[in-house]
């Protein structure tokens, strides 16, 4: 694999970790990187395999991460009912990241070193992912991260099944330009994803001739957006680009509504409000927009089956959404990579990953073995009165992942 040569992570937290012996790294194993029969796989010698689920079921991110956990459990249930992975049933160990990056780092180390799981699935915020990154690398494990993020990262030990920047942020900007948008206000939570995403947005906006008329941030655990929304109202932008995460969106929408703003006045395009969050905002979001790679309204047989299975398990009132679909997809991609490798060993799985596909609810997805991202179709949805999204724009075909924006001449990583 050459992804290690390309790795250029930003702001990685210094987290010490004990190197895992046994099932994580397999450089000392004669079968490492070459696969082998299921019965002879030294990385999973028992009758079952153990996977870790690490999601925030408490704290401000629980509003979003609970549904990811639910979709992962659905995928595990389905895979086990179909015979498991290499004839091994999946057993799950769950941990709560508690919406705190330091807790994510602590819990993933426990999962890898004490529980010796074959892989971990979870995380949401980029702060949580960056906290886990040095731990999973030091322990030579695997993390499947299901949420759109700011890009500029690749790791041999992480698979990114959510969108990178050129699959969500750039399509959103292309849509705004096609709508004739000339002025844009940026509103985000104060951590790495919104800050980095907005740096990219500002550079692409200059390329598109769109003026940024304001930029405001509020801490992830704060719900008070009154002052910042007043600035939006004064600036009167054509659109607001929303990179707020978690329950802070509730405070933002509350202040936005109280200021007399709506879809007809400075409409919003969001990258973290989906079907799960929209009904929880406490306001009518009809007419607002979001950029994702999946909506419940995607029309294909796989999505119809997925929605039915999810609602049969969790209730007909439960919607499906992009991050939970990406998490569900990641479990099936892991299964496909292991079965192609005929091994649970990390080196063998990585060696086998390139070109692995899955006919997902969002459509066909393909793993890029070089950067561990997924080719995904870009979609723009507009919220209707039922808190569902009518798809108003799509990229037409899957977008190849370009996490470092190497194919975009306007991007300057050194610029402020």
C-alpha positions in Angstrom: 0.0 0.0 0.0 1.2 3.5 -0.8 -1.3 5.4 1.2 1.1 5.8 4.0 3.4 7.8 1.7 0.5 10.2 0.9 -0.7 10.6 4.5 -0.9 14.2 5.4 -3.0 14.5 8.5 -3.9 17.9 10.1 -3.7 18.6 13.8 -3.4 15.0 15.0 -3.8 14.8 18.8 -0.8 13.3 20.5 -2.2 10.2 22.0 0.1 7.5 23.3 -0.9 3.9 22.7 0.4 0.4 23.4 1.2 -1.5 20.2 -1.3 -4.3 19.9 0.1 -7.8 19.5 -1.9 -10.5 17.7 -4.9 -9.6 15.7 -4.3 -5.9 14.7 -1.0 -5.7 12.9 0.2 -8.8 11.1 3.7 -7.9 9.8 5.2 -10.9 11.7 2.6 -13.3 10.5 3.6 -15.6 7.6 0.2 -15.2 6.1 0.0 -11.4 6.5 -0.8 -9.5 3.3 -1.4 -12.7 1.3 -4.7 -13.9 2.7 -5.2 -17.6 3.4 -8.0 -19.9 4.2 -10.6 -18.9 6.7 -9.7 -21.9 9.0 -6.0 -21.0 8.9 -6.4 -17.3 9.5 -4.3 -16.5 12.6 -6.1 -13.2 13.0 -9.4 -14.8 13.7 -9.0 -18.4 15.0 -12.2 -18.7 16.9 -15.7 -19.5 15.8 -16.8 -15.9 15.9 -15.2 -12.5 15.2 -15.5 -9.4 17.4 -16.2 -5.9 16.1 -16.3 -2.7 18.1 -19.0 -0.1 17.8 -17.9 3.3 19.1 -20.6 5.9 18.9 -21.8 8.8 21.1 -25.0 7.7 22.9 -24.6 10.6 25.3 -23.7 14.3 25.0 -24.5 16.8 22.3 -23.7 14.4 19.4 -26.0 11.7 20.5 -28.8 13.3 18.5 -26.9 12.2 15.4 -24.8 9.2 16.4 -27.5 7.0 17.9 -28.9 6.4 14.4 -25.4 5.4 13.2 -25.2 2.8 16.0 -28.7 1.5 15.1 -27.8 1.0 11.4 -24.5 -0.8 12.3 -26.5 -3.2 14.5 -28.9 -3.8 11.6 -26.1 -4.6 9.2 -24.5 -7.0 11.8 -27.9 -8.8 12.3 -28.4 -9.2 8.5 -24.8 -10.4 7.9 -25.1 -12.9 10.7 -28.5 -14.2 9.4 -26.8 -14.7 6.0 -23.9 -16.8 7.5 -21.6 -14.2 8.9 -18.2 -13.3 7.4 -16.1 -16.3 6.3 -18.6 -18.5 8.1 -17.9 -16.7 11.4 -20.7 -14.9 13.3 -20.1 -11.3 14.3 -20.1 -10.5 18.0 -20.2 -6.8 19.0 -18.7 -4.8 21.8 -20.2 -1.3 22.2 -18.7 1.7 23.7 -20.0 5.3 24.2 -17.7 8.1 22.9 -19.8 10.5 25.0 -19.3 13.3 22.4 -15.7 13.8 23.8 -12.6 13.3 21.6 -10.5 12.1 24.6 -13.1 9.5 25.4 -13.1 8.3 21.8 -9.3 7.9 22.0 -9.6 6.0 25.3 -12.4 3.7 24.2 -10.8 2.8 20.8 -7.6 1.8 22.6 -9.6 -0.4 25.0 -11.4 -2.0 22.0 -8.2 -2.7 20.2 -5.9 -3.7 23.1 -8.2 -5.3 25.7 -11.0 -6.5 23.6 -8.9 -7.3 20.6 -11.6 -6.5 18.1 -10.9 -7.1 14.4 -12.2 -3.6 13.5 -13.9 -0.6 15.0 -16.9 1.2 13.4 -17.9 4.7 14.5 -17.0 8.3 15.3 -18.7 11.4 13.9 -16.9 14.7 14.5 -13.5 15.2 13.0 -12.2 15.9 16.4 -13.2 12.4 17.5 -11.6 10.9 14.4 -8.4 12.8 14.8 -8.3 11.6 18.4 -8.7 8.0 17.3 -6.3 8.2 14.4 -3.0 7.9 16.2 -4.4 5.2 18.5 -5.6 3.0 15.6 -2.4 3.5 13.7 -0.2 2.7 16.7 -2.2 -0.4 17.3 -2.3 -1.4 13.6 -6.0 -1.8 13.8 -8.9 -0.7 11.4 -11.4 2.1 11.9 -14.5 2.5 9.6 -15.5 6.2 9.8 -19.0 6.9 8.4 -19.4 10.6 8.2 -18.7 13.4 5.7 -15.6 15.4 6.7 -13.2 18.1 5.6 -10.8 15.9 3.7 -7.0 16.4 3.7 -6.4 13.1 5.4 -5.7 9.4 4.5 -4.6 6.6 6.7 -3.8 2.9 6.1 -5.8 2.2 9.2 -9.0 4.1 8.4 -11.7 3.6 5.8 -13.8 6.7 5.1 -17.3 5.7 4.0 -18.7 9.2 4.2 -18.0 11.9 1.7 -14.7 13.8 1.4 -14.8 17.5 0.4 -15.0 17.0 -3.4 -18.0 14.7 -2.9 -20.1 17.1 -0.7 -18.7 20.6 -0.2 -17.7 21.2 -3.8 -21.0 19.8 -5.2 -22.9 22.1 -2.9 -20.9 25.1 -4.1 -21.5 24.0 -7.8 -25.2 23.9 -7.0 -25.2 27.4 -5.4 -23.3 28.8 -8.4 -25.9 27.1 -10.8 -28.6 28.9 -8.8 -27.0 32.3 -9.3 -25.8 32.8 -5.8 -23.5 35.8 -5.4 -23.2 36.3 -1.6 -22.7 33.6 1.0 -22.5 33.6 4.8 -20.6 30.8 6.6 -22.0 29.5 10.0 -20.1 26.6 11.7 -19.3 24.9 14.9 -15.9 25.8 16.3 -13.7 22.8 15.6 -11.7 21.3 12.8 -14.3 20.2 10.3 -16.2 23.6 9.9 -12.9 25.6 10.1 -11.2 23.5 7.4 -14.4 23.1 5.3 -14.9 26.9 5.3 -11.3 27.5 4.2 -12.0 25.3 1.2 -15.4 27.0 0.6 -13.8 30.4 0.6 -11.2 29.5 -1.9 -13.7 27.8 -4.2 -16.1 30.8 -3.7 -13.4 33.1 -5.1 -13.0 30.8 -8.1 -16.8 30.9 -8.7 -17.2 34.6 -8.1 -19.2 34.2 -4.9 -18.6 36.8 -2.2 -18.3 35.6 1.5 -20.1 38.3 3.5 -19.6 36.8 7.0 -18.2 33.9 8.9 -19.2 32.9 12.4 -18.5 30.0 14.8 -20.0 28.8 18.1 -18.6 26.0 20.3 -20.0 22.5 19.6 -21.6 22.3 23.0 -23.3 25.8 22.8 -26.9 26.4 21.6 -26.8 30.2 21.7 -26.6 31.6 18.1 -28.5 34.9 18.8 -25.6 37.3 18.2 -24.3 35.4 15.1 -27.7 35.1 13.5 -28.2 38.9 14.0 -25.1 39.3 11.8 -26.6 37.0 9.2 -29.8 39.1 9.2 -27.8 42.3 8.8 -25.6 40.9 5.9 -28.6 39.6 3.9 -26.7 36.9 2.1 -28.2 35.0 -0.9 -27.5 31.8 1.1 -26.1 30.6 4.4 -23.7 27.6 4.2 -24.2 25.7 7.5 -21.4 23.5 8.8 -22.8 23.3 12.4 -22.9 19.8 13.9 -25.0 18.1 16.6 -27.6 19.7 18.8 -26.1 23.1 18.3 -28.1 23.1 15.1 -31.3 23.4 17.2 -30.1 26.7 18.8 -29.0 28.0 15.4 -32.4 27.2 13.8 -34.2 28.7 16.8 -32.3 32.0 16.6 -32.6 32.0 12.8 -36.4 31.6 13.0 -36.8 34.2 15.8 -34.9 36.6 13.6 -37.6 36.3 11.0 -35.4 34.4 8.5 -36.6 31.5 6.5 -36.1 29.6 3.2 -37.5 32.7 1.4 -35.0 35.0 3.1 -31.3 33.8 3.2 -32.0 30.1 2.7 -29.6 27.6 4.2 -27.7 24.7 2.7 -26.5 22.3 5.4 -24.0 19.4 5.4 -25.0 17.9 8.8 -28.8 18.2 8.9 -30.4 15.1 7.5 -33.7 13.3 7.9 -33.0 12.3 11.5 -32.2 15.9 12.6 -34.7 17.9 10.6 -37.8 17.0 12.8 -35.8 17.8 15.9 -35.0 21.3 15.0 -38.3 22.7 16.5 -39.1 24.8 13.4 -40.4 24.4 9.9 -37.5 23.8 7.6 -39.5 23.4 4.4 -37.6 24.8 1.5 -34.1 24.5 3.1 -31.3 22.5 1.5 -28.7 19.9 2.3 -25.8 18.3 0.5 -25.3 14.6 1.0 -24.7 11.4 -1.0 -27.9 9.6 0.3 -31.4 10.7 1.1 -34.3 8.4 2.1 -36.0 9.5 -1.1 -33.3 7.8 -3.3 -35.3 5.6 -5.7 -33.7 2.1 -6.2 -34.6 -1.4 -5.0 -31.6 -1.6 -2.5 -32.9 1.5 -0.8 -36.4 0.3 -0.6 -35.2 -2.9 1.0 -32.9 -1.0 3.4 -35.7 1.4 4.6 -38.1 -1.5 5.2 -35.5 -3.5 7.2 -34.6 -0.4 9.3 -38.1 0.5 10.0 -39.2 -3.1 10.7 -36.5 -3.2 13.3 -36.7 0.3 14.9 -40.2 1.6 14.0 -42.1 3.0 11.0 -41.5 6.5 12.3 -37.7 6.2 12.1 -36.2 7.9 9.0 -33.0 6.9 7.3 -30.2 9.3 6.6 -26.8 9.7 5.0 -24.4 9.0 7.9 -26.3 5.9 9.0 -26.5 4.6 5.5 -22.8 5.2 5.1 -22.2 3.3 8.4 -24.5 0.4 7.2 -22.5 0.4 3.9 -19.2 0.3 5.7 -20.1 -3.0 7.5 -20.9 -4.6 4.2 -17.7 -3.2 2.6 -15.7 -4.7 5.4 -17.4 -8.1 4.8 -16.6 -7.8 1.1 -12.9 -6.9 1.7 -12.4 -9.7 4.2 -14.0 -12.2 1.9 -11.9 -11.0 -1.0 -8.7 -11.3 1.2 -9.9 -14.6 2.7 -8.4 -13.2 5.9 -9.2 -10.9 8.8 -5.6 -9.7 9.0 -5.3 -6.0 8.5 -2.5 -6.1 5.9 -4.5 -8.7 3.9 -7.7 -6.7 4.1 -5.9 -3.5 2.9 -4.2 -5.4 0.1 -7.6 -6.7 -1.1 -9.6 -3.4 -0.7 -9.0 -1.7 -4.0 -11.9 -1.9 -6.3 -14.3 -3.7 -3.8 -17.8 -2.6 -4.6 -21.2 -2.7 -2.9 -24.6 -2.0 -4.3 -25.6 0.2 -1.5 -28.9 2.0 -0.8 -27.2 5.2 -2.1 -26.2 3.4 -5.3 -23.0 1.6 -6.3 -20.0 2.5 -4.2 -16.4 1.5 -4.8 -13.4 1.5 -2.5 -10.3 3.3 -3.5 -7.5 1.2 -2.1 -4.9 4.1 -2.4 -6.7 6.6 -0.2 -9.3 4.4 1.6 -12.2 6.6 0.5 -15.3 5.6 -1.5 -16.6 6.7 -4.9 -20.0 8.3 -4.2 -22.7 10.2 -6.1 -23.3 13.8 -5.0 -26.9 14.9 -4.2 -28.6 18.1 -3.2 -32.0 17.8 -1.5 -34.6 20.3 -0.5 -36.6 19.7 2.6 -40.4 19.2 2.1 -43.2 19.5 4.6 -42.7 15.9 5.7 -39.1 16.6 6.7 -38.0 14.4 3.8 -35.7 15.7 1.0 -36.7 16.1 -2.6 -33.6 15.6 -4.7 -33.1 18.7 -6.9 -29.5 18.1 -8.1 -27.2 15.2 -8.6 -23.7 14.6 -10.0 -25.0 12.0 -12.5 -22.4 9.5 -11.6 -20.1 8.5 -8.6 -17.5 11.1 -7.9 -14.0 9.7 -7.4 -12.6 10.7 -3.9 -9.9 13.4 -4.0 -9.3 14.0 -0.3 -6.3 16.3 -0.8 -8.0 18.2 -3.7 -5.1 17.4 -5.9 -7.3 17.8 -9.0 -8.3 21.4 -8.2 -6.0 24.2 -9.4 -7.6 26.8 -7.2 -6.8 24.9 -3.9 -3.9 26.2 -1.9 -3.4 24.3 1.4 -1.0 27.0 2.6 -3.3 29.9 2.2 -5.1 31.4 5.3 
